[in-house]
Amino acid sequence: MNLFRSEEHMRHWLGDRAPGTTIPVTTLAALAVAWWDDRLSPDWQPHTRERNQAILEGLGLTGGFWALA
């Protein structure tokens, strides 16, 4: 994972290489909360693949890169 301050910064860093999947840091923060927020709960149970996929889709993270196997 790389964090960039702007699209221009990312393009400069990439040079002639094609970018991979990118998301705004605000989406990354929302993903972290949705994915990990319940982990310290005494009755925590691992998320199912379906629940994790729903988290991704709920944040608009769809497509092949975001499809969980």
C-alpha positions in Angstrom: 0.0 0.0 0.0 1.2 3.5 -0.9 -0.3 6.7 0.3 -0.1 9.8 -1.9 -1.0 13.4 -1.2 -2.6 13.9 -4.6 -3.3 12.3 -8.0 -0.4 14.3 -9.4 2.0 12.9 -6.8 0.8 9.4 -7.6 1.4 9.9 -11.4 4.9 11.3 -10.7 5.8 8.3 -8.5 4.4 5.8 -11.1 6.4 7.3 -14.0 5.5 5.1 -17.0 3.9 2.3 -14.9 0.2 1.8 -14.9 -1.6 2.4 -11.5 -3.2 -0.4 -9.7 -6.4 0.0 -7.8 -6.7 3.3 -5.9 -9.1 4.5 -3.3 -9.2 7.8 -1.3 -7.8 7.7 2.2 -11.3 8.5 3.6 -12.6 5.2 2.0 -9.5 3.4 3.5 -10.4 4.7 6.9 -14.0 3.7 6.6 -12.9 0.2 5.5 -10.6 -0.1 8.5 -13.4 0.8 10.9 -16.0 -1.5 9.2 -13.5 -4.4 9.0 -11.9 -4.2 12.5 -14.2 -2.2 14.8 -15.7 -5.2 16.5 -12.5 -7.2 17.0 -12.2 -6.3 20.8 -15.8 -7.3 21.6 -15.8 -10.2 24.1 -18.3 -12.1 21.9 -16.4 -11.5 18.7 -16.7 -14.1 16.0 -14.7 -14.0 12.7 -16.6 -12.4 9.9 -17.9 -14.6 7.1 -16.7 -14.1 3.6 -20.2 -12.9 2.7 -20.1 -10.2 5.5 -16.7 -9.0 4.4 -17.8 -8.9 0.8 -20.8 -6.8 1.9 -18.5 -4.4 3.8 -16.5 -3.9 0.6 -19.6 -3.5 -1.6 -21.2 -1.1 1.0 -18.2 1.2 0.6 -18.4 1.0 -3.2 -15.4 -1.3 -3.5 -16.6 -3.6 -6.3 -15.1 -5.3 -9.3 -12.6 -8.1 -9.7 -9.9 -6.6 -7.4 -12.3 -6.5 -4.5 -13.9 -9.9 -5.0 -13.0 -12.2 -2.1 -12.2 -15.8 -3.0 
